[in-house]
């Protein structure tokens, strides 16, 4: 008796005996093949459904992340950078070129210059002694708020909150040209102390 190529099912010839065992054996083979095919189809369908759900979930996560980022960019304070000011000399520079003035409504600068009592550090915009934005005396902290209002063409202007509240405005220095702060110890014998730090926050 011959058998089929793929599943080895019985193929009788006229001279072969027809036995129940051969039918039963063929039925087992057919049942196993159909079950295997059904399992493969079900697995493929399940994987397709899983891929669809995973894709939908990934899209939802991406949408939520985009919404969170948009909300973060619209409200609240965002840390721009923290600068540890070099110590040991009578002056130091803090760069402003990476603040992206045009991206902010307000930029807040927190100064901590732990000087000795009665000793002062001046803070000059672009090193211009006629453009003082802050002076820190003793171990104090002061806050300087700049108001670029998303426009780098505006003159650099702001408010100092510290020992006394003061405003400043430098028409000759627009924000696009405000490139650094020069910190200078007022007493020629003083140096910038260790632990001096300048922190910048942006507000949309």
C-alpha positions in Angstrom: 0.0 0.0 0.0 1.3 3.4 -0.9 1.1 6.6 1.3 0.6 10.3 0.6 3.7 12.4 0.5 3.0 15.0 3.2 0.9 13.2 5.9 1.6 9.6 5.0 -2.1 8.8 4.6 -3.1 5.5 3.2 -3.5 5.0 -0.6 -5.0 1.7 -1.4 -4.6 -0.2 -4.6 -7.1 -2.8 -5.8 -5.0 -5.6 -4.4 -4.6 -4.1 -0.9 -6.6 -5.3 2.1 -8.7 -2.5 3.6 -8.2 -2.6 7.4 -9.9 -0.5 10.1 -6.4 0.2 11.6 -5.4 2.1 8.5 -8.5 4.3 8.7 -7.9 4.9 12.4 -4.3 5.8 11.8 -5.2 8.2 8.9 -7.8 9.9 11.1 -5.3 10.5 13.9 -2.9 12.0 11.4 -5.6 14.2 9.9 -6.8 15.3 13.4 -3.2 16.2 14.4 -2.6 18.2 11.2 -5.9 20.1 11.6 -5.2 20.8 15.3 -1.7 22.1 14.4 -3.1 24.3 11.7 -5.8 25.7 14.0 -3.3 26.4 16.7 -1.1 28.2 14.2 -4.0 30.3 13.0 -5.1 31.1 16.6 -1.5 32.1 17.6 -1.2 34.3 14.5 -4.5 36.0 15.3 -3.5 36.4 18.9 -0.2 38.0 17.9 -1.9 40.3 15.5 -4.3 41.4 18.2 -1.4 41.9 20.6 0.5 43.9 18.0 -2.6 46.1 17.5 -3.0 46.7 21.2 0.7 47.4 21.7 0.6 49.9 18.8 -2.4 51.6 20.3 -0.8 51.7 23.7 2.5 53.1 22.3 0.5 55.8 20.4 -1.4 56.7 23.6 1.8 56.9 25.6 3.4 59.1 23.0 0.4 61.4 23.0 0.4 61.6 26.8 4.1 62.4 26.8 3.7 65.1 24.2 0.8 66.6 26.2 2.9 66.5 29.4 5.9 68.1 27.6 3.6 70.8 26.1 2.1 71.5 29.6 5.6 71.6 31.2 6.7 74.1 28.5 3.7 76.3 29.2 3.5 76.6 33.0 5.8 76.7 36.0 9.5 77.2 36.5 12.1 75.2 34.7 15.7 74.9 35.8 17.9 76.2 33.0 21.3 75.7 34.6 23.4 75.8 37.8 26.8 77.4 37.7 29.4 76.7 40.3 31.4 80.0 40.2 35.2 79.5 40.2 36.7 80.7 43.5 40.1 82.1 44.6 40.4 85.2 42.5 38.9 88.7 42.7 36.6 88.2 39.7 34.8 85.5 37.7 32.6 85.3 34.6 29.2 83.5 34.2 28.1 82.9 30.6 24.6 83.9 29.5 24.9 82.8 25.9 23.1 79.5 26.6 20.0 81.0 28.3 18.0 81.3 25.1 16.4 84.6 26.2 13.8 84.5 23.5 12.3 81.3 24.8 11.3 82.9 28.2 8.8 85.4 29.6 11.0 85.7 32.7 14.4 84.5 33.7 15.2 84.3 37.4 18.8 84.3 38.6 19.5 83.2 42.2 22.9 84.4 43.5 24.6 82.9 46.4 28.0 84.5 47.1 29.0 83.7 50.7 31.2 86.7 51.4 32.4 87.8 54.8 30.3 90.4 56.6 30.7 93.8 55.2 32.4 92.5 52.0 30.6 92.8 48.6 30.7 91.2 45.2 29.3 93.3 42.3 27.6 91.7 39.4 28.0 93.6 36.1 26.3 92.8 32.8 28.9 92.2 30.0 31.5 93.5 32.4 30.1 97.0 32.1 30.5 98.8 35.5 27.6 101.1 34.4 25.4 98.0 34.1 25.1 96.6 37.6 22.4 94.0 38.1 23.2 93.0 41.6 25.5 93.4 44.6 25.9 90.7 47.3 27.2 91.8 50.7 28.0 89.2 53.3 26.7 85.6 53.2 23.4 86.4 51.6 21.3 85.2 48.7 19.6 87.6 46.3 17.2 87.1 43.4 17.4 88.9 40.1 14.5 88.6 37.7 14.9 89.5 34.0 12.0 90.1 31.7 12.8 89.3 28.1 9.1 88.6 27.3 10.2 86.3 24.4 11.8 89.2 22.6 15.6 89.4 22.4 15.4 92.9 20.9 14.1 94.4 24.2 16.6 96.2 26.4 17.9 94.1 29.4 15.7 95.0 32.3 14.8 93.5 35.6 14.3 93.6 39.3 16.7 92.8 42.1 15.3 91.3 45.3 17.9 91.2 48.1 19.0 93.7 50.7 16.8 96.2 48.9 14.5 96.0 46.0 15.9 97.8 42.9 15.0 97.9 39.3 17.4 98.3 36.4 17.2 98.8 32.6 20.1 99.0 30.1 18.8 100.3 26.8 22.2 100.0 25.2 22.3 96.2 25.9 19.4 94.2 24.4 19.0 90.7 25.5 20.5 89.3 22.3 23.8 91.0 23.3 23.6 90.1 27.0 26.4 87.5 26.9 27.9 87.2 30.4 28.0 88.5 33.9 31.2 89.7 35.5 31.4 89.0 39.3 33.9 91.4 40.9 34.9 91.6 44.6 34.6 95.2 45.5 37.5 95.2 47.9 40.8 94.6 46.0 41.9 92.2 48.7 38.8 90.0 48.5 38.3 86.9 46.4 35.3 85.0 45.2 34.7 82.5 48.0 34.2 78.8 47.7 30.6 77.7 47.5 29.6 80.6 45.2 26.8 79.5 42.9 24.4 81.1 40.4 21.2 79.2 39.4 19.0 80.2 36.5 15.3 79.4 36.2 13.1 80.1 33.2 9.4 80.9 33.3 7.0 80.7 30.3 
